[in-house]
Each structure stands twice: as C-alpha cells, then as structure tokens.
C-alpha cells in the first residue's frame, strides 16, 4: 500500500500532478487529510499495470490540496 502525504509550505494555487503505476498487481492507496476531492473520487487502489494521474491545486484558504482531476489509462 502507498500513503500520500505532504511536506513543506505550498503556496496558494500551487499545482501538483501525481503519477501512479503499480508493478502489475493492484495496490492500496491512502490519502492524508491534506487532500480533498472536489468533484472527483480519490482512487483507493491502483488498476493493475495501468497509469493513473491525480491533479490537484493548493487552496491556502482551506489549507488543503483540492484534487480536481483523476484519470486512469484505459
């Protein structure tokens, strides 16, 4: 399993892109409280052998990374 957490001091509007691919076997994913899904669902497992991308932007008023996009290779 993989746990996603953050360190450092992000600035308002800072964007991150997380790229995930397992080694051919689905793995569990856990997200800490710094990530909040906005109109999407955070993945809780990988899709075996497929790329997944998660895009987020930091909202300083909320002190959270708002996850705005999640997509997995078909």
C-alpha positions in Angstrom: 0.0 0.0 0.0 1.0 3.6 -0.6 0.2 6.6 1.6 0.2 10.1 0.1 1.1 12.9 2.4 2.7 16.3 2.0 5.6 18.3 3.5 6.8 21.8 3.0 4.9 25.0 2.6 2.8 25.1 -0.5 1.6 28.5 -1.9 -1.9 29.4 -3.0 -2.7 28.0 -6.4 0.4 25.6 -6.5 -0.3 22.6 -8.6 0.8 19.1 -8.3 0.5 16.1 -10.6 0.8 12.6 -9.1 1.6 9.8 -11.5 1.0 6.2 -10.2 1.7 2.8 -11.8 2.0 -0.5 -9.9 4.2 -3.4 -10.8 1.3 -5.4 -12.4 -0.6 -6.1 -9.1 -3.2 -3.7 -7.8 -2.1 -1.9 -4.6 -4.0 0.1 -2.0 -3.8 3.9 -1.9 -4.4 6.1 1.2 -4.6 9.9 1.1 -3.9 12.1 4.2 -6.2 14.9 5.3 -4.2 17.4 3.1 -6.0 16.1 0.0 -9.7 16.9 -0.6 -11.6 15.6 -3.6 -13.6 18.3 -5.5 -16.0 16.8 -8.0 -13.9 13.6 -8.3 -13.2 10.5 -6.3 -9.7 9.8 -4.9 -8.5 6.4 -6.0 -8.2 3.8 -3.2 -6.5 1.2 -5.3 -4.4 1.1 -8.5 -5.5 -0.6 -11.6 -3.1 -3.4 -12.3 -0.5 -2.4 -14.8 -2.2 0.9 -15.7 -1.1 4.6 -15.2 -3.2 6.8 -13.0 -2.8 10.6 -12.8 -4.1 12.7 -10.0 -4.0 16.5 -10.4 -4.5 19.0 -7.5 -4.2 22.7 -6.7 -3.4 24.1 -3.3 -6.1 26.3 -1.7 -4.5 28.4 1.1 -7.9 29.5 2.5 -8.7 25.8 3.1 -5.1 24.8 3.8 -5.7 21.7 1.5 -4.8 20.4 -1.9 -8.0 20.3 -3.8 -7.9 17.3 -6.1 -9.6 18.4 -9.4 -8.7 15.6 -11.8 -8.3 11.8 -11.6 -7.9 9.6 -14.7 -6.7 6.1 -15.3 -5.3 4.6 -18.6 -7.9 2.5 -20.4 
